[in-house]
Amino acid sequence: MPADPKAIGARLRSERLKRNMTIAALAETFRDAASERDRRSMPKLKDLCRTIRGHEAGEHPPGPRYRMLYTAVFEMTEEALFGDYDAESAGASTWPVPGVDLNGTFTIDDHERLTLAIQQPVRVDMTVVDSLATILAMQRRLDDTLGPSAILSATLAQTRTVTQLLRETRGKVRDSLAPVAAEWVQFSGWLHAELRNDTSAAHTLTEAEEMADDAEDGILAAQAANFKGYLARQQGRPRAIVRHFLAAYHTSGAHPAQRLGDAVQAAQGYALLGEQAAARRLLNEAGALEDEAIRQLPPGTAYWLTPDFHHVNIGLALLALGEFPDAAEHLAAGLGSLPADQQDAEWTREYRRALAEAEGRA
């Protein structure tokens, strides 16, 4: 039985990233590897990149010609790249992701400790909590490289396990586990939002807000509200955009980099409503936060909030205000600043579409 297109896409993306190749570099390598006859009939480089993105997203499986190119470029057999994945080969562990060596940095003792903690929650200690936090950090990075479809199932299973552990632990260990569990629930909500599982996303992110409050973690609470704003933006609901991003902006304990980004994104919502004065006021407030945000490293739970990253959301706000040349400049700067492992992330597509619109209207 052939593998699911989503699984094939995740595998292709993983192999590309192992070789430190961008999609554009892979497209150029395809052209070099193709026969002269095939090369003449291949699409232009830009369209070829779009085709590769479609393969990796699982939107459509590669046909015979592209299978041949992938096997030639990656120097792998067709079975290894496109064959069915044997789920049993991953074992019964909650932690591995199909096709990804998630446990590569953990020893056998680490894995055994986690397994025993799941079976007997009384064994949960600070070492277990630290291991869980490390796994979660790895999962979040996988979203940037493999995309939400490839890791949703594993993440949901992990979330169920961790929240069950939270219910069964007490004392200082529970206090330390609470923010990890809240972040795991939040991450599940984010993956649902990326995949437009809107009802599941809204429900899960609301649960994440409540768990962040229980953990007394303002950064996580603000991020859950921020993700609700992202979902509202995908749904085209400007009042909800304003409501959720303002909630994040005013959350006690939020990091300055979070507040800067939330103000900018709430400004976009106001601009979409035609309330330009409110939009510009928030953009000015965001500008006043820049120095403070730069002086502090972004929180680990929102590692992407570098000073350069904010350009993409400023670009969205300026686009909504009709300032097309400035919007294009900010969007291009923000996208260009992304590290290699985020360049082709699923969530960048929104910004790339906005950049194309801004450039087309500039």
N, C-alpha and C positions, 0 to 999 in steps of 0.2 A: 504494500500500500504506500503511495507517495506521501511524503511529509506534508504537513500543513503549510500553506504559503507564509504564514506568520513565522513559523519555526524556521523555514528556509531563509526568510528575510533576516531574521536575527542572526542566523549562522553566517550569512554572507557579510553582514555588517561587522560581526565579530572578527572574521578573517581579514577584512579590509583594515580594521583598526589595529590588529596585531602587526600589520605591515606598515603602520604609520602612514597610510595613504588617505588623502582626501578623496571625495567623490570625483572631483575634477581630474585628479591624478589617475584614478582608476579608469575614467573614461578615455583619457589620452593613451593609457596603456592598452586598453581594448583596441583602439585604432591601430596601434603598433603591432599587436598580436594577430589582427585579422588578416586574412588573405587579401590580395589586391582586389579581387572581385567583390568580396564582402565589404571591403573598405569603401568602395565606390557607392555601395547602396546603404551604408550606415547613415544615421541621422547626424545633423550638426552637433557639435560638442555640447551646446546648451541643452538640446533635446536628449542627447545621450545621458547627460547627468540626471535629467528628469526621469528617464527610464530606470536608471540605477536606483534612484530614490524610491521609485515605485516598487522595484524588486525588494529592497530592504524593508519597506513598510508593509510588505505582504499584500500589496494591492493587486498584484498580478505576478504569477511565477515566471521565471525566465524561460523562453522558448529554446529550441535546440541550438540555435546559433549562439545565444548568450550563454547557455550552459557550457558550450565548448570554450568560449572566451574565459569564463570564470575558472574553469578547470585548468586552462593553459596559464593564466596569469597567476593563480594561487598555487599552481603545481600540486593539485590535489585530484583525487579520483572523483568521478561524477557521483558515485555512491556516497562518498564521504561528505560531499557538499549538498546533495539533493535527496539522499536516501531518507527513509523513515527513521525518526528518533525513537530509540528503545527506552521508554520511560523507566523501565525497571533497572536500567544500567545506572541510574542516578541514586538508587537505593531508596530507603524509606525516610531519609532525613528531610526535615522541613527546610533546611537552609540552602541546598544547591539550586541553581537556576539551570535548566536544560541548556547544554552547550557552553556553559560558562563555569570556570573553575573558581567559584565563589569562596571555597574553603581553602584556597591555596596558601593563605597566610596563617592558617590555624594548624596547630599540632593535633595529633590523635587525642592527646589528653584534653585539649580545648573542646573538641567535638564530643568526647565522652562526657565531659562535665555538663555541656548543654543538654545532651540527651538525658542524663540522669536528672537534671533540673526539671525537665519537662515531665518526666515520669514521677518525680518526687519533689514537689515545689519547696519542701523544707531545705533542699540542697542549694537553693538560689542564694548566692552570696555576691559580694562586690565584683569578684572576678567574672562571674556569669554576666552581671549587668554590663561590665566593660566589654565583654565579648559580643553581647547583643548590640551595644552601641556601635561597635566597629563594623559588624555585619550590616547594620542599617546604613551607615555612611557609605559602604561599598555599594549597596543597593541603589542609593540615590544617584551615585555616579553612573551606574548602569543605565539609568533612565536617559542620561545624556548620550550614551553611546549606542545602546541597543534599542531604545525606545520603549514606550509603555506596554505595547502588546506583548513583548517578549518576557516581561518580568511581572505582569499583573498577577497571574495565578500564584506564583511563588510568594509574592509580597502579601497577598491576601491570606495565604496559609500561615505565613510568619506572623502576621498581625493577629490572627486568631490565637496563635500560641502565646504570644507575648501578653496580650490582654488577659488571657486566662491565668498566666503566671502572676500578673499584677493583682488579680482578684484573690490569689492564694498566698501572697506574701504579706509580711507585716514589718513594722518598725522602720529602721533606717534604710534597710535594703529596699523596702517598698518606696520610700521617699526618693531614692536614687533611680529606681526603675520607672517611676511614674512619668517623668519627662520623656524617657526613651519610648515607652508605650504610646504616649500622646503623639510623639513625632511619627511613629510607625502608622498610627491611624490617620494622621494628617497626610502622610505620603501615599497611603492607599487612596485617600480622597483626591489627591492631586492626579494620580494615574487615571482614576475614573474621569476626572475633568478633562484631561488630555484626550482621552478616548471618546469623550462626549457621552459617557454614561451619566447623564445629567442628574437623574433622581438619586442614584447611588452616590454620586459626588457630593450633592448638597447634604444628604443625610450624614455621610461619613465626615465631612468637614465640620458640620455642626457638632458632632460627637467629639471631634478633635479639639474644637474650641473649649468644650466643657472639660475635657481631660486636661488641657493646658491650664485652665483655671484651677482645677484640682491640684495640679503640680505646682501652682503659683509661678508659672513661667510666662512672662509677658511676651517674650520673643516668639514662643510657639503659638500663643493666642493670637498675636498680630498676624503671624504667617498664615494661620488657618483662615482668618478673615480675608487676608489678601488673596488666597486661592479662591475664595468665594467670589471676589471681585473679578478674578480672571475668568471664572466660569460664566459670570454675568456678561462679560465682554464677548465671549464666544456666542452667547445667546442673543446678542444685540439688544440688551436691556440697559440703557444708559442710566436710569434712576437707580437700578440695583448696582451698577458700577460705582456710582457716587456713594451709595449707602455703605457698601461693604468696604471700599477703600478708605472712606472716612472713619469707619469703625476701626480699621487697622491702624490708621494714622493717629487716632486718639487713644489707642490701647496703652495703658500704663505699663511701663517696662519695656516697650518696643525699642529696638536698636535705632540709632540715628539714620543708618543706611536704609532700614526698613521704612522709617517715617518719610524719608526723602522720596523713595519710590512710590509709597502709598499716596503722598500728596500729588505727585505728578500724574498718577493713574486716575485719581479722583478728578483732577483737572480735565483729563480727557473726557470723562463722563459728563462734566458740566459743559464742555465745548460741544459735545454731541447733542446736548439739550438746548443749545443756543445761548447758554448763560456764560457769555464770554468774560464778563467782569469777574465772576466767581472763579473761572478757569485761570485767569491771569493772576488773581490773588494767590491761588494755591501754588502756581508755578513760582511766584516770588517767595512764598514761604519755603518751598523746596530748595530754592537757591540759597536761602539763609542757612540751611542745614548742611550745605556742602562741606564747609570746613570741618565741622564736627564729625561728619561721616567719614571723611578722608583720614582723620587722625586715629580712627579706630578700625581694627580689622573687622570685616563682616562676620556675623555669628556663624559658627560651624553649621547650624541648621539652615542657613541661607547663604551658603558659600559663594554663590554667583553674584552677590550684590557688591561688586567692585565699583570703584568710581566710574570706570569707563562703561560698565553695563548700563548705568542709568540713561545713557544716551538713547537707547532703543525706546524706552518709555517716554522720554521727552519728545522723541520723534513722533510717537503716536499722538501725543497731546497737540503738538504743532500741526500735524496733519489734520486733526479734527478742527483746529482753528483756521485752517485754510492757508497756513504759511508753508507752502509746498517746498521751496528751495531749502529753507532751514530744516524742515522735517527730514528731507532726503539726506542732508548733511549729517544730522544726528543719527539717523538710522544706519547709515553706511559706517559711521565711526563706531557705533556700538557693536554692530555685527562684525566688523573687522577686528575688533579688540577681543572677541571671544577666544578662549583657548581651543586648541585643536580638538579636544574631546567634546566640546560643545558646539562646534561649527555646524554639524549636521543634525543636531538634536531636534526632536519632533516639535518642540515649542518654538524653535526659530522660524518655522514656516510663516507664522502670523506676521513676524517682523519683516520677512523677505517680501511677502505680499504687500505690506504697507510701503516698503521701500520702492517697489515697482510702481505703485500708485503715485507716490510722491514725485518720483522722477518723471513719470508720464504727464503729471500736471504742473510741473515746475516751469 
